[in-house]
Every structure is written in C-alpha cells, then in structure tokens.
Amino acid sequence: MTQNNQKEETSVTDTPSHRSQQAIRAQNQALILAAAEEEFVLQSYRGATMQGIADRAGLPKANVHYYFKNKKNLYMAVLRSIIQEWNEGLVTMTVDSDPKTVIEKFVRTKLHQAFVNPSRHKLFAIEVIGGAPHLHEFMSTTMKEWVHDKAQVMKEWHKQGKIGITDPLQLLILIWATTQRYAEFEIEIVGLMDKTAYDAADEARAADFLVPFILKGCGLE
C-alpha cells in the first residue's frame, strides 16, 4: 500500500462522523448493559424482558435488539462484562511478590468493587445459586485455572516461610465471602447498621477491620 493510499484510508475511517458513531454506539451499549444488570437482578433472567430493559435504559426496544439481538445474548454480555471487570481488578502475584502487599490489595480491591457495583455481585450470585447454567464453562476452566495459579504461588510462599497458611483455597473463599457479602446482602447489612444505604465511610470501615484481620490469620502482622 502506498503512502498516499494509507492517508486516504485513514481519512475515510477516522473522520469525526465515524468517531461520533462509535461514541454513540459505546454510549448506547453502556446504557443497555447497566439497565440489563438492574433488570436481571430485580426480575431474574426468566422474568426480565427486553422491553423492561429498554424502558430502564430509556431507549426504544428496537435499539436493544439491534445491539444484542435477544435476551440470552444480552445476559451473556452482562456476565462477560462482570467477569472482565473482576479479572482486571485481580492483583498480579508471583513467588517474588510481597504477600502482605498482595493480599491487602486484593482485599481492598474486592471490597471496592462490592461497594461500587453491588448489582454485579448480586447478579453473579443469582447465576451461581441457580446452578451457573450460563457460567458453567467459565467456572470449570478459567476460574479453576486462576485459582490453581494463585494457590500455587501461595503454597510457594508457605515453603519460603513468607506466609502461615497451608490451604490457599480456604483463604480465597474467605476473602470472597467477606468482601462480596457487602454487595450481595447489602439490605441486611445497612439495616443492621441502622441505615438505609452505605455512605462514603463504610467501605473504609470495612477495609480497616478486614485487612488486619485477614493478614493476621495469614501470619502477617
């Protein structure tokens, strides 16, 4: 391809109009995904409708079908976006990493995700409680591989005398249980705190309790 042709191609594909269309598409998809999360949490997969999602998004039903075709495609898109966010939030750890730094960051990241996007945790929990019909492959492959990799690193830490636990899986389950509960059982927790909703200090309060508690249990004062 000549230099002139390259310039011509760029001018066609990178025009302000093209960028504007991409921005509109991304905005609409984000609106639909956010509305779908809420609809699926409140109505379940079976009870949710494309019309209900369109109403929540403030878009015509035809637009929802244009981007996602049907309810199953939209539901899978929501689940994929949840998993992608969680994977991005997971810390990178190696046998040379400092266990205290890694575990503290992991706990704080999971807590932040729970407080910022509670509906995502609720939807994931509903899917798993229902037998994970749409996530079975992910749970048996990607998730299992991730847990295995993290567990192997922690076992090596134990061999090196860096950490006191001998069962990494139980540690991961504990962290998931204690952090995600703030999202999944939000109504219960805010009620016990004599509130109607979390405020800005609640995430810090949870982190200030959980982080030293979990680190101490790992032999990391």
C-alpha positions as CSV (number, residue, x, y, z in Angstrom):
1,M,0.0,0.0,0.0
2,T,1.4,3.4,-0.9
3,Q,1.8,6.3,1.5
4,N,-1.0,8.2,-0.3
5,N,-3.4,5.3,-0.1
6,Q,-2.6,5.0,3.6
7,K,-3.5,8.6,4.1
8,E,-6.7,8.2,2.1
9,E,-7.8,5.1,4.1
10,T,-7.1,7.0,7.4
11,S,-9.2,9.9,6.3
12,V,-12.1,7.7,5.4
13,T,-12.2,5.5,8.6
14,D,-11.1,8.2,11.2
15,T,-13.5,11.0,10.3
16,P,-15.3,13.0,13.0
17,S,-18.6,11.4,11.8
18,H,-17.1,7.9,12.2
19,R,-15.8,8.7,15.7
20,S,-19.2,10.2,16.6
21,Q,-20.9,7.0,15.5
22,Q,-18.5,4.9,17.6
23,A,-19.2,7.1,20.6
24,I,-22.9,6.8,20.2
25,R,-22.7,3.1,19.9
26,A,-20.5,2.8,23.0
27,Q,-22.8,5.0,25.0
28,N,-25.9,3.1,24.0
29,Q,-24.3,-0.2,24.8
30,A,-23.2,1.0,28.2
31,L,-26.7,2.3,28.9
32,I,-28.2,-1.0,27.9
33,L,-25.8,-3.1,29.9
34,A,-26.4,-1.0,33.0
35,A,-30.1,-1.3,32.6
36,A,-29.9,-5.0,32.0
37,E,-27.9,-5.6,35.1
38,E,-30.6,-3.9,37.2
39,E,-33.4,-5.7,35.3
40,F,-31.8,-9.2,35.7
41,V,-31.1,-8.6,39.4
42,L,-34.7,-7.4,40.2
43,Q,-36.6,-9.7,37.8
44,S,-34.2,-12.7,37.4
45,Y,-33.2,-14.0,34.0
46,R,-36.6,-15.6,33.5
47,G,-38.6,-12.6,34.5
48,A,-36.6,-10.0,32.7
49,T,-37.8,-8.7,29.4
50,M,-36.2,-6.8,26.5
51,Q,-39.0,-4.2,26.9
52,G,-38.2,-3.8,30.6
53,I,-34.5,-3.3,29.8
54,A,-35.3,-0.8,27.1
55,D,-37.5,1.1,29.5
56,R,-34.8,1.3,32.1
57,A,-32.3,2.4,29.5
58,G,-34.6,5.0,28.1
59,L,-34.2,3.6,24.6
60,P,-36.5,2.1,22.0
61,K,-36.8,-1.7,22.3
62,A,-35.6,-2.0,18.7
63,N,-32.3,-0.4,19.7
64,V,-31.7,-3.1,22.4
65,H,-32.4,-5.8,19.8
66,Y,-30.1,-4.0,17.3
67,Y,-27.1,-4.2,19.7
68,F,-27.8,-7.6,21.4
69,K,-30.4,-9.4,19.3
70,N,-32.0,-11.3,22.1
71,K,-32.2,-11.7,25.9
72,K,-29.7,-14.5,26.1
73,N,-27.1,-12.6,24.2
74,L,-27.6,-9.6,26.4
75,Y,-27.4,-11.7,29.6
76,M,-24.2,-13.2,28.5
77,A,-22.8,-9.8,27.6
78,V,-23.6,-8.6,31.1
79,L,-21.9,-11.6,32.7
80,R,-18.8,-11.2,30.5
81,S,-18.5,-7.5,31.5
82,I,-18.7,-8.5,35.1
83,I,-16.0,-11.1,34.8
84,Q,-13.8,-8.8,32.8
85,E,-14.1,-6.1,35.5
86,W,-13.2,-8.6,38.2
87,N,-10.3,-10.0,36.3
88,E,-8.9,-6.6,35.8
89,G,-9.2,-5.9,39.5
90,L,-7.3,-9.1,40.5
91,V,-3.8,-8.4,41.6
92,T,-0.8,-9.8,39.7
93,M,1.2,-12.0,42.0
94,T,4.4,-14.1,41.7
95,V,6.5,-16.1,44.1
96,D,8.7,-13.0,44.4
97,S,5.8,-10.7,45.4
98,D,5.4,-9.4,49.0
99,P,2.4,-11.5,50.4
100,K,1.3,-8.7,52.7
101,T,1.1,-6.2,49.8
102,V,-0.6,-8.6,47.5
103,I,-3.3,-9.8,50.0
104,E,-4.1,-6.3,51.3
105,K,-4.5,-5.0,47.7
106,F,-6.7,-8.0,46.8
107,V,-9.0,-7.5,49.8
108,R,-9.3,-3.7,49.2
109,T,-9.9,-4.2,45.5
110,K,-12.7,-6.7,46.1
111,L,-14.3,-4.5,48.8
112,H,-14.2,-1.5,46.4
113,Q,-15.9,-3.5,43.7
114,A,-18.6,-4.7,46.1
115,F,-19.4,-1.2,47.3
116,V,-19.2,0.5,43.9
117,N,-21.0,-2.2,41.8
118,P,-23.2,-4.2,44.2
119,S,-25.7,-5.2,41.5
120,R,-22.9,-7.0,39.6
121,H,-22.2,-9.2,42.7
122,K,-25.9,-9.8,43.2
123,L,-26.4,-10.9,39.6
124,F,-23.3,-13.2,39.7
125,A,-24.6,-14.7,43.0
126,I,-28.1,-15.3,41.5
127,E,-26.5,-17.1,38.5
128,V,-24.3,-19.3,40.7
129,I,-27.1,-20.1,43.1
130,G,-29.2,-21.2,40.1
131,G,-26.5,-23.8,39.2
132,A,-24.5,-21.4,36.9
133,P,-26.2,-22.6,33.7
134,H,-24.6,-19.8,31.7
135,L,-21.2,-19.8,33.5
136,H,-20.5,-23.5,33.8
137,E,-17.8,-23.5,31.3
138,F,-16.1,-20.4,32.8
139,M,-16.3,-21.9,36.3
140,S,-14.8,-25.2,35.2
141,T,-12.0,-23.7,33.1
142,T,-11.0,-20.1,33.5
143,M,-11.9,-19.8,37.2
144,K,-10.4,-23.1,38.1
145,E,-7.2,-22.2,36.3
146,W,-7.0,-18.8,38.0
147,V,-7.5,-20.4,41.5
148,H,-4.9,-23.1,40.8
149,D,-2.3,-20.5,39.7
150,K,-2.9,-18.3,42.8
151,A,-2.9,-21.3,45.1
152,Q,0.5,-22.5,43.7
153,V,2.1,-19.1,44.4
154,M,0.7,-19.1,48.0
155,K,2.0,-22.6,48.6
156,E,5.4,-21.5,47.5
157,W,5.2,-18.5,49.8
158,H,4.5,-21.0,52.6
159,K,7.5,-23.1,51.7
160,Q,9.7,-20.0,51.8
161,G,8.3,-19.1,55.2
162,K,6.6,-15.9,54.0
163,I,3.1,-16.9,54.9
164,G,1.5,-19.0,57.6
165,I,-1.5,-20.6,55.8
166,T,-1.3,-24.1,54.2
167,D,-4.7,-24.1,52.4
168,P,-4.8,-21.2,49.9
169,L,-8.2,-22.2,48.6
170,Q,-9.8,-21.5,52.0
171,L,-8.1,-18.1,52.1
172,L,-9.6,-17.2,48.7
173,I,-13.0,-18.4,49.8
174,L,-12.8,-16.4,53.0
175,I,-11.9,-13.2,51.1
176,W,-14.7,-13.7,48.5
177,A,-17.2,-14.4,51.3
178,T,-16.3,-11.4,53.5
179,T,-15.9,-8.8,50.7
180,Q,-18.8,-9.8,48.4
181,R,-21.3,-10.1,51.2
182,Y,-21.3,-6.3,51.5
183,A,-22.8,-6.3,48.0
184,E,-24.9,-9.5,47.9
185,F,-26.6,-8.8,51.4
186,E,-26.5,-5.0,51.2
187,I,-30.0,-4.6,52.5
188,E,-29.3,-6.8,55.6
189,I,-26.0,-5.0,56.4
190,V,-27.3,-1.4,56.1
191,G,-30.3,-2.4,58.2
192,L,-28.0,-3.8,60.9
193,M,-26.1,-0.5,60.8
194,D,-29.4,1.4,61.2
195,K,-29.0,3.0,57.8
196,T,-30.9,2.8,54.5
197,A,-27.8,2.9,52.3
198,Y,-24.0,2.8,52.6
199,D,-22.2,6.1,53.0
200,A,-18.6,7.1,51.9
201,A,-17.1,5.9,55.2
202,D,-18.5,2.4,55.2
203,E,-16.0,0.9,52.7
204,A,-13.1,2.3,54.7
205,R,-14.6,1.0,57.9
206,A,-14.9,-2.5,56.4
207,A,-11.4,-2.4,55.0
208,D,-9.9,-1.2,58.2
209,F,-11.4,-4.2,60.0
210,L,-11.0,-6.9,57.4
211,V,-7.4,-6.2,56.2
212,P,-5.6,-6.6,59.5
213,F,-7.9,-9.5,60.5
214,I,-7.1,-11.4,57.3
215,L,-3.4,-10.5,57.4
216,K,-3.1,-11.7,61.0
217,G,-4.8,-15.0,60.0
218,C,-2.1,-15.4,57.4
219,G,0.7,-14.8,59.9
220,L,1.3,-11.4,58.5
221,E,1.1,-8.9,61.4
